[in-house]
Amino acid sequence: MGGPNLIVVDDHDALSGAGAAFVADVIRERPAASVVVATGRTPMGLYADLAARVRAGRCDPSRITAIQLDEYLGLGPDDRRSLFGWMRRSFLGPLGIEDERVVRLPLDGDLGQACVAFDRELEARGGLDLAILGLGPNGHLGFNEPPSEPSAHTRRVRLSPVTIEANARYWGSVADVPTEAVTLGLGPLLSARTILLVVSGEAKHGIVHRALEGPVGPEVPASFLQDAPDVTVVVDRAAWGDA
Ligand code: GLP
């Protein structure tokens, strides 16, 4: 055990480089890895750095499977706010991942049943090899909002006011942020063989310490990372502080 492996770096650029090196190493060791891909601002430099490694022939992600982490509900397929669209622009496109190597979350039909089937499919694939995650301002992972149990399945969720406020940075205003979403469950996420959490900026200072050093429980879903088997956290100085 021993808890997460913590890597504190100087700034966001260094986080991107360290994060990309970490992901490239996992792909080298497990070329057919199932990889969960977060959106959000924090991993964007990491993905750009990884794409540069791919172009330079230093990383070959052609056999990985990319798994969607979360998605808003109620959007049309071409909506600018689609998190899948963001994943495509930032990760799938730049890394050249083919459509047949992407697993998307269910968004319609009988969502309850479709989410159960989704988790079964992940299990049938042998589970997740790597989850690349960011940290929500309230300690959420994906859209596993507080409170979330560590066994939580993939499911439909209502977004909290804090998350809607934070997501307004992406789309303009609070009114532009959908109120419901589907998230990969905390259960399958915490079972990933390897988890990489990236955390950047002063605004995450309190929550990253709370998640990694505070009590473990559903009120801070990311706190369950303290008990997961193989977790690396890359955090910049602005988020971690001088401690
Ligand atoms: C969002 C997303 C998460 C993301 C997190 C942090 O709400 N649901 O997948 O990791 O919040 O986002 P950011 O990196 O922009 O701070």
Boltz pocket constraint, residues with backbone or C-beta under 6 A from the ligand:
constraints:
  - pocket:
      binder: B
      contacts: [[A, 38], [A, 39], [A, 40], [A, 41], [A, 42], [A, 43], [A, 69], [A, 70], [A, 133], [A, 134], [A, 135], [A, 136], [A, 137], [A, 140], [A, 141], [A, 142], [A, 143], [A, 163], [A, 166], [A, 167], [A, 198]]
      max_distance: 6.0
